[in-house]
Amino acid sequence: MIYTICIVSGPTSQAPMTALKFAQAVLQKKHTINKVFFYMDGVYNTSKFIIGSEYHKNISQEWKTLIKQNNLTAVACVSAALKRGIIDSEEAKINNFSDFNLDNNYEISGITQWISAIVESDRHIVFG
């Protein structure tokens, strides 16, 4: 079974953690995750500047680990990201910013990637 996962809530919500647990279960059952798409406030999960505390799990770090370990494609929606101040190195150069905050495990792309992933998948699950 091929899944596409979409996360629409930020790291202070329960949704990204629920999505992470779902993704781990999907992979453990030897299914495939075609793409993880971060949309609306979900793009906040893609920032490299999120820091956890001793009382709260760093869900963003856990997503980065899962993505890296399983060679997953993870995408932040470009329009949602730009509206929320999440930018990659290319956008930082265009706008003369000294730094960018999109973590290197993610790419920024349009909603067409999400639609393509849905078409290529057996199941599409939205968390948020």
WOLIN-V965150 format. One record per backbone hydrogen bond with DSSP energy under -0.5 kcal/mol. CO is the residue of the C=O (numbers start at 1). NH is the residue of the N-H. E is the energy in kcal/mol with one decimal. If there is no record, write none. Layout:
CO,NH,E
CO,NH,E
//
This chain:
1,32,-2.5
2,122,-2.0
2,123,-2.1
3,34,-3.0
3,35,-0.8
4,125,-2.6
5,37,-3.3
6,127,-3.2
7,39,-2.6
8,41,-0.9
10,13,-1.8
14,17,-0.5
14,18,-2.2
15,19,-2.8
16,20,-2.1
17,21,-2.5
18,22,-2.3
19,23,-2.8
20,24,-2.6
21,25,-2.0
22,26,-2.6
23,27,-2.4
24,28,-2.3
25,29,-1.8
26,31,-2.3
27,30,-1.7
32,3,-3.0
32,34,-0.7
35,5,-2.4
35,37,-0.5
36,38,-0.5
36,75,-2.9
37,7,-2.5
37,39,-0.6
38,77,-2.6
39,42,-2.3
40,43,-1.7
41,44,-1.6
42,45,-1.6
43,46,-1.9
44,47,-1.3
46,103,-2.9
47,50,-0.8
56,53,-1.5
57,59,-1.3
58,62,-2.0
59,63,-2.3
60,64,-2.3
61,65,-2.3
62,66,-2.2
63,67,-2.8
64,68,-2.6
65,69,-2.9
66,70,-1.7
67,72,-2.1
68,71,-0.9
72,74,-0.6
73,36,-2.5
74,107,-1.9
75,38,-3.6
76,109,-2.1
77,81,-2.9
78,82,-2.7
79,83,-1.8
80,84,-1.0
81,84,-0.7
81,86,-2.9
82,85,-1.1
85,87,-0.7
87,101,-1.2
87,102,-2.2
88,92,-2.1
89,93,-2.0
90,94,-2.2
91,95,-2.0
92,97,-3.0
93,96,-1.3
101,48,-3.3
103,106,-1.8
107,76,-3.0
109,78,-2.5
110,113,-1.5
110,114,-0.6
111,115,-2.3
112,116,-2.6
113,117,-2.2
114,118,-2.3
115,119,-2.2
116,120,-1.9
117,121,-0.6
118,121,-1.0
123,4,-2.0
125,6,-2.7
127,8,-2.8
//
